[in-house]
Amino acid sequence: MNMYEIRSVDLKEVPGNDFIEFLRIEIPERKGYGPIPFARVRYALNGDQKEQENGLPMDLGKGIFIATFEDEELGEISREELEKTLRKAAVEIVKIVRRKLDPPSILKSILKDYPYLKYDEHGSKPPDVLKGLVKDPKSPRQAEDIFEIARRLRTATGDTYIGTYGGSSKDDDNFDEVWTRFSLRKTDFQKVSSK
């Protein structure tokens, strides 16, 4: 049983040069967990339009290519020019991927594994605040699910989301079993820790 599917995103709008043309990025997506942050960029060389057999591996979380070409593959382009082109392309590729694989879509995909929950379109303010609701107040639920969902969203997007939950309860209720809504808030620990 294959646990991964490959999602392909078109990159023809990413600027290249006479040496390299970016065609698409292939992103492995783990079933039930969303895309992983490592992908392969497919390309054509020297204006040929023919897709090359090897792709360039990329770390989408860091926004960098994690491999490049050997010197004998460079032809007329200098190493400096290639590296500059790859750095610029990496920024554009991350923007395109984030636009295509937006957090609400990823969260909706994750929530398919939690049939008692649904995405709250009206309460959410993507990508910073994503909200969900319990579909039926009689549904059994577990607070741990929210933290698992936040972890899966973090894995898929590369961004940190903190989960909280709430709702009405009576004094004798176990709040972990009667909550009716949850929020996932995007945080940036680097900004917090640098102050």
Sequence and secondary structure as in RCSB ss.txt:
>XXXX:A:sequence
MNMYEIRSVDLKEVPGNDFIEFLRIEIPERKGYGPIPFARVRYALNGDQKEQENGLPMDLGKGIFIATFEDEELG
EISREELEKTLRKAAVEIVKIVRRKLDPPSILKSILKDYPYLKYDEHGSKPPDVLKGLVKDPKSPRQAEDIFEIA
RRLRTATGDTYIGTYGGSSKDDDNFDEVWTRFSLRKTDFQKVSSK
>XXXX:A:secstr
   EEEEEEE TTS   SSEEEEEEEEEEETTTEE SEEEEEEEETT   B SS EEEETTTTEES    GGG T
TS HHHHHHHHHHHHHHHHHHHHHHT HHHHHHHHHTT TTEEE TTT BTTTEEEEEES TTS   THHHHHHH
HHHHHHHSSEEEEEEE    TTS HHHH  EEEEEEE HHHHHT 
